[in-house]
Amino acid sequence: MKITLQLIQQKENVRKGILDIKSFLYRQKRMGRLFFQENIHELETNHLFEVYFYLMPSEISSVNAFPIPIQDFCIHKDKDQQYEFLSKYFERYYMRTITDTNLFYHYELQHPFIAKEYVWYFKNK
């Protein structure tokens, strides 16, 4: 889901400051419950950025990132085995079947984002 810090602040309908919101987002990202590529500390209040939630994507989310529970995370040496492994979690998250594993060529496979509870694979910008 694309959002700005300013919109988050408005939706919260409380008087939380931008620093409080950034701190909350940072903590959630470190746990792996949220994922976004931007550096939250440098993010301007009106900059639009994509946020992913670990349980399911928003109906309007781009298909650019997906989580794997940390306890299931592994890296296979064989590329086909790795793609098969990733496909299972991609399909579970987005509720769609992958017909072409070439999709993963666009994802950061060597350096996923590793958090405490989830590992996030994401497309390179």
C-alpha positions in Angstrom: 0.0 0.0 0.0 1.4 3.4 -0.9 1.2 6.0 1.8 3.0 9.0 3.3 3.9 9.8 6.9 1.5 12.7 6.7 -1.4 10.4 5.8 -0.5 8.0 8.6 -0.5 10.9 11.0 -4.0 11.9 9.7 -5.4 8.4 9.8 -4.2 7.9 13.4 -6.4 10.8 14.4 -4.2 11.4 17.4 -1.6 13.9 18.1 1.4 11.7 17.5 4.4 13.5 16.0 6.2 12.4 12.9 9.1 11.2 15.0 6.8 8.9 17.0 5.4 7.5 13.7 8.9 7.0 12.3 9.9 5.2 15.5 6.9 2.9 15.4 7.5 2.1 11.7 11.2 1.4 12.4 10.4 -1.0 15.3 7.8 -2.8 13.2 10.2 -3.2 10.3 13.0 -4.5 12.6 10.5 -7.2 13.8 9.5 -7.9 10.2 5.9 -7.1 10.6 6.1 -4.3 8.2 8.4 -3.8 5.2 9.4 -0.8 3.2 12.6 0.0 1.3 13.0 3.6 2.3 15.3 4.8 5.1 12.6 5.8 7.5 14.9 8.3 9.3 15.4 10.3 6.1 11.9 10.1 4.8 10.1 13.4 4.2 6.5 13.6 5.5 4.9 13.9 2.1 7.0 11.3 0.2 4.9 8.4 -1.1 6.3 5.0 -0.2 5.1 1.4 -0.4 4.4 -0.5 2.9 3.8 -4.2 3.2 2.2 -6.0 6.1 3.5 -9.5 7.0 0.1 -11.2 7.2 -1.3 -10.2 3.8 -0.8 -7.6 1.1 -3.2 -4.7 0.8 -5.7 -5.1 -2.1 -3.9 -2.1 -3.7 -0.3 -3.2 -3.0 2.2 -3.6 -5.8 3.7 -7.1 -6.1 7.2 -6.1 -5.0 7.9 -7.8 -1.7 6.9 -10.9 0.3 7.8 -12.4 3.7 9.1 -15.7 4.8 8.9 -16.6 8.6 12.4 -16.6 10.0 12.1 -20.2 11.2 11.4 -21.3 7.6 14.1 -19.2 6.0 16.9 -21.0 4.1 19.0 -20.5 1.1 19.4 -23.4 -1.4 22.5 -23.6 -3.4 20.6 -24.9 -6.4 18.8 -22.0 -8.2 15.8 -24.1 -9.2 15.3 -25.4 -5.6 15.6 -21.8 -4.3 13.0 -20.6 -6.8 10.7 -23.5 -5.8 11.1 -22.6 -2.1 10.4 -18.9 -2.8 7.4 -19.7 -5.0 5.6 -21.4 -2.1 5.8 -18.3 0.1 5.1 -15.9 -2.8 2.0 -17.8 -3.7 0.8 -18.1 -0.1 1.3 -14.3 0.4 -0.3 -13.0 -2.8 -2.8 -15.9 -3.3 -1.8 -16.4 -6.9 0.1 -19.1 -8.7 3.5 -18.5 -10.3 3.8 -19.9 -13.8 7.2 -18.5 -14.5 10.0 -18.5 -11.9 11.8 -15.9 -13.9 9.8 -13.4 -11.8 12.4 -13.8 -9.1 15.2 -12.4 -11.4 13.8 -9.0 -10.4 14.0 -9.7 -6.7 17.0 -9.1 -4.4 17.9 -12.7 -3.7 21.4 -12.3 -2.4 20.5 -9.8 0.3 17.0 -10.1 1.6 15.9 -8.0 4.5 16.3 -10.1 7.6 14.3 -9.1 10.6 13.6 -10.8 13.9 10.4 -12.6 12.8 10.4 -12.5 9.0 12.7 -12.3 6.1 11.6 -10.1 3.2 12.4 -10.6 -0.4 11.9 -7.5 -2.5 12.3 -6.2 -6.0 15.2 -4.0 -6.7 14.3 -0.4 -7.4 
